[in-house]
Amino acid sequence: MNTHKQRLLVVDDEPDIRRLVSEILEDEGYQVTMAENAAIARMLKKSVDPELILLDIWMPDTDGITLLKEWTSEDGLLCPVVMMSGHGSVETAVEATRLGAYDFLEKPLSLAKLLLIVERALEAGTQQLVNAGLKPQQVLDIEPVGKSATVARTKDQIKRLAKHDARVMLIGEPGVGKELYARYLHTNSAHRDGPFVDIAVGSISSENSAVEFFGKEMGGKIYPGLLERAHKGSLFLSEIGGMDKETQLRLLSALESSSFLRVGGSEAVRFDVKIISSTRIPLDEDVKSGRFRQDLYYLLNEVTLEISPLRSHSEDVPMLLSFYVDFFVNQDKLPFRRFSMAAQNFLRNYNWRGNVRELKNLVQRLMILGVGEDIELEEVKASLGSIATDMSGVSLVPDFFNLPLKDARDHFEKAYLEYHLERTGGSVAKLSVAVGIERTHLYRKLHSLNIKLP
């Protein structure tokens, strides 16, 4: 039996196969997590960080070969993957091996062969990490790109915060890299040797949130939740404002006692997790209105750190362009291209309402669709959709067109109301008539959009 439990992920749409494989491997001392389709497998691969994946080929949503191809393109140092299929063929096995699969198991499974291949694959995975100069379960250092005073100040603040156990809430526009800074905080903290588990809170349905966070016990088996999987590490809760009321209450209780009950369980589970959360807008209004619990907000928001938008440190744009060119050359094996000085200068003065995420997407688009080593200004403008420009080359397309609909609507409403507020000389009474909004409602709207009255 293993002295420490190595993490295995079993992906198969047949419940009997999942149960059989899980029972056998757990009896051998492995920690097994199960996924019934590709969508769940994607999520669990990210949160569990398995050391070995057993992957079925035929699944209802995405086939295993496509999923393997997706993972190997995302992660150059993917853990060993063993393919499984009841309809195996030489061509399929060859394709899986070409994509980087460690081995191929045919169904019905030979249990002796299963255990032998799992043992050898885990040994191969450990050796791969050693050859790459890494230790098993070690997280590579992640560092935000940029030499501006803004980035340097934020990195320094995070390094100082990492020395303490305070819970940190990151506030910033969509695309500024809040997850990247959360990982940077994790890798500089005392929890760096543990897992980094991240979850978009809004993606969890209210029906499943309790199981997602706290896990469940069913039929004598344990299915660990987010808090349990992040034990001794960090849990990053993205867009915390999307959490439903019941989960807020249960999470509050868990954080206050450092323990929780799994769904269907009766024994308290203790945990040691560094909690990092994020939101695109301050939650003060949600707290006032009761949509978000005040006591939980104060627990999560022991320290607030604002992540600045890219337009506030545009001097970092050339370095970011260079970084993502190298990233896509190494990660996706795309042909190298370089931005001309005119293109770089234009992008330094671009508004980047989608922030670093928009920049990364632009680089990827230009490298996939473009031809030739040089990326010139006109190609950049065409890719951005900036057809309408003034004589200085500055885009006339509204900045907020790059934002999600809700944020774009907020930007439009703020600009619209500020315009009419100026035209009416700062009079809310006149503004109410001009825009057709009842005055009480208008005051709330002005306050929610942070519009200051003269």
C-alpha positions, 0 to 999 in steps of 0.5 A, a space after each residue: 500500500 502507498 504511504 501517501 495517497 496518490 491522486 487518481 482521476 477516473 473518467 468513464 460514463 459507465 457507473 459500474 466501471 467507475 465503481 469497480 475501478 474506484 473500489 480496486 484502486 482505493 483498496 490499493 491506497 489511492 485517492 480516487 475521484 470520479 467523473 461521468 463525462 468530459 465536462 466534469 472531468 475538465 473541472 476535476 482535473 483543474 481542482 484535484 490536480 491528479 497524478 494519473 488519469 484513467 480516461 474512457 474514449 467513448 463518452 456522451 459529450 466529448 470523446 476521450 481522444 478529443 479531451 486528451 488532445 485538449 489537455 495536452 495542448 493546454 499543459 505541456 507537462 500533463 500527468 500520465 493518461 491511460 486510455 480505456 475502451 470497450 471498442 478498442 482498435 489499433 488505430 485508436 491506440 496509435 492515435 492516443 499514444 501519438 497524443 501522449 497517452 501512457 498506455 491503452 487498456 481494453 474492456 473488459 478490464 484485466 484487474 491485474 493489468 490495471 494495477 500494473 499499468 497504474 503503478 508504472 504510469 505513476 512511476 513514469 509521471 514522477 520521473 517526468 517531474 524529476 527530469 523537468 527539475 520539479 518535485 511531485 506536487 510542486 507548483 511552478 512559480 507564477 509571476 505577473 508580467 510587467 515592470 511598471 510601478 503599478 505591477 511592482 507595487 501590487 506584487 510587493 503588496 501580495 508578497 507581504 500579504 502572503 506572510 500572514 493568514 489574513 483572507 484576501 479579497 481581490 477587486 478588479 475589472 474582468 480580465 485583469 488577471 485576478 486568478 493569476 494574482 491569487 496564484 501568485 499569492 498562493 505560491 508565496 504563502 506558507 500553503 505553497 506546497 499544497 494544492 491551489 483549487 479555484 472555482 467560479 462561484 457563479 458556475 455552481 448551481 444552487 442545487 449542487 453548491 453544498 456538495 461542491 463545497 463540502 462533498 458528500 458521503 454516500 454508500 460508504 464512499 466519500 466524495 470530497 468537496 472544494 474545501 477538502 480538496 484544498 486542504 493545506 493549500 489555497 481555495 480561490 473563490 472567483 466572483 464571490 457575489 454569485 454565491 447563493 444564500 444557503 451556501 453563504 450560511 454554510 461557508 460562514 459556519 465552516 470558516 468560523 469553526 474550521 470544520 464542516 459536515 459532508 452532505 450525508 455525513 455525521 462526522 466533522 471534517 477539519 480543514 486548513 485552507 487559505 481562502 482568497 476571493 475575488 469580485 469585479 465590483 465591491 460588494 457593499 451594495 449587495 451587503 446593504 441590500 441583504 443579497 450577501 451576508 455581512 458577517 461572511 463578507 467581513 470574514 472573507 474581506 479581512 484585506 482588500 487588494 485592488 488589481 488595476 486595469 491594464 490601461 492604468 499601466 499601459 507601459 507594460 503592453 509591449 512586454 505582455 505582447 512579447 510574453 504571449 507571443 512566446 507563450 503561444 509559440 511554446 504552448 501551441 507550437 504556433 509560428 513566431 511573429 513579432 509586433 512592429 513598433 507602430 503596432 506596439 505604439 498603437 496598442 500602448 494607447 488602446 483602451 483595453 477594456 477587456 484588460 490582459 485577457 483581451 490582449 492575450 486573445 488578440 495575440 492568439 488571434 493574430 498568431 493563428 490567422 496571420 501570415 508572415 513574421 511581422 504583425 503590422 498596424 493595419 493587421 492589428 486594427 483589422 483584428 480589433 475591429 477598429 475600422 472606424 479610426 480618427 486621423 491619429 489612429 485612435 479607435 472610435 469604437 466605444 470602449 465598452 464594446 469589449 465588455 460583457 453585456 451587464 458591464 457594457 450596460 453599466 458603462 453606457 448608463 453611467 456615460 449617458 447620465 453623466 452627459 445629461 447631468 452636465 447638460 442640466 447643470 447638476 440638477 437631479 430634478 431636471 435630470 429626472 425630467 430629461 431622462 424620464 426616471 422617477 427621482 427616488 429611483 434616479 438617486 438610487 441609480 446615480 449612487 449604484 453607478 458611483 456618479 457624484 452630484 455637484 
